[in-house]
Amino acid sequence: MEDLFNYIKSQYRRIEPYSRKDTSVPKFWEYYFKHKPMMSAFNDRYDFLKIPFFGRKIELRDNFKHRLNELFLNYIVPFRKYLKQIIESGWRWNYLSIKEYNVIVLFADFCGKFENVETVRNINAGAFFKMEEAFIKLAKNPEYQTLVMEVFYKIIEKTKDFNEAVRAKIDALGLFFKEGGLHPDMPYMLQTDNIYYYKRYFSLIDVFDMEFMEGVVSDFYDCPRDVFEEIVYNIESLLKQIKRYEVDKENITWLKNMSLVKNGEMPAKIINFYNGKGSFWAKDSDDFFKLFINLAKLLIDELDFILYKDFDVLDTDGKVIRVKIFDKSSFEVLFQKLNNEFYLAKARYFSVLSTKIGLVEFITNPKVTDDFSEVQKFVYEKVMSMLSLLSEISLKINKLLDTDGLAVKIADRNKYIVKLPADLKGKSLHQAVFYYLELFLQICGYFREPKIMQEIERLGTITKQLDDTRAELNRISDSNRYIESKLVETGRIVNG
Amino acid sequence: MDDDFSFCKVKYNLDFYKILLVENVFCIAKNMVKVLKDNGYFVVHGSDGKGALNLYTNYLPDIVIIPDRLPDMTGLDLVGRLRTLSGMDRMFILYITPQNDYGHLKELKTIGVNSYILKPFEAPDLLLTLRELVVSGGNLSGGES
């Protein structure tokens, strides 16, 4: 983690400006005839400096220290309480950009350096110039000042602290950075201290003359190490979440494609199966219940065959082998229940004359069940129960397909080609099992089996969760994705 | 939703193709069968036209590889016979020929050959042609070795 932290810091380094002001000691005549008159004129305004008539021993009056202290108390102290919170947690807030966070880091740096300036006794020059440099970084770029203010507006609005007085304090912070914004303002204070320290006159331009480049990076959070560790941990967890959502999405999309037929299309697999067994889908479609009961009968016969009888398969040399594909014990209970529901539905439906409900009406009218007679309600309940059992069987087949759970082991399933039953002829054993899965799922999807439909409906939620998580990852990741690459490289995240 | 009720996309090889290789020269057939099996194809081998027709009806292959000459009929005869059988619309024919003249290649296309490969050829050429045949869904005009 230490290595990664240092690497990221070096990749997204803030470029430090440097001062170009001329601090050389002026010559005697230059001091008396150029600098001293200008210093005196400058000092007339607030009289912070005691400039002797003879000699160069300039002193700072106490009112300078008082004013500095006052500026600190009035314009910096009100915001200090938010800084720690922003630096620790600001990266979590989606309303705060990386640039805004980093501007606040710059502001916090300035505040810390301002606090270190001793205002009671003599001002420590080292501390003062550090504060000056931090101030200039903010003051030279109006965008940074605006961002600092915007961040505080946003944060204070989110907290219960917001009121007009607080808003006025944020407005005042804008004045704090500007020349002429306050009386006296910070730039004037800096000018004063430079004159005092270097014993020569400095214009505002001289003081602010700094090699200045973009001081705030937008590539990654300029945060301390402990915060960095938290961000990395968060990126790791988001990557894992994305992986889970992607797998979920892939699986549900697959289920959707397997189960649902496109609008206006016929359920070809069901129809081929139904007609292939000697029934007539188009003819039977005028009576949905009759059609479904017929279909259930065909399915039960098929299941009876695949669970209890052998398949004839061919190896590459033309040798016929008899094999069982399914292990009946896994399906027996479900199969028996399916049988029971079928007989109950059949007995009830065909014992009473009932109004016919066409297949098209059943499929296209979601309220079709509202007008069902008692018999129809009963049979409908059985239809739903059979579909539910079929979805359970499909799920079991699905879970077994990519494992050795079927009677034929996975490595052998593409080594043999089905000879009998004839309707599976030419398929490998794997393709044969897959055929049943496709058929059962299309039946469940076409007749709207509730659990399958509910599972497919999750697709919208999963897609949204995936998009949101990706957006969150994009928001907090470094621009070149070094952290993600490192996590993959070190095996903390499995890629692909 | 019950956590147990979630389906997984089936990943095991569904991209599975059965090839009927018709070749009467034993050593050539042996090598080709090995190359094809090593590359994941299910391969059955027939050494003459009648045997090939028999194997076709049992295995319903996805691809039939036919040479120009066979002991009991020509490759073109076999193509013609196969194309009259049911289910042939879903099967691709790859023809192995030594003749590179336009008239012959045009004839192959006319009688229902999906792709051809010119003799002599190397294993990678064969595999590439098969791959292209599968990917294109049989809509190739020809393959070059």
Interface residues (C-beta under 8 A of the other chain):
Chain A: D248 E250 N251 I252 W254 L255 M258 L314 T316 G318 S394 L395 N398 K399 L401 D402 I410 R413 N414 K415 I417 K419 K425 G426 S428 H430 Q431 F434 L437 K451 Q454 E455 R458
Chain B: M1 D2 D4 F5 S6 F7 C8 K9 V10 K11 Y12 N13 L14 F16 K18 F42 V43 V44 H45 L55 N58 Y59 L60 P61 G87
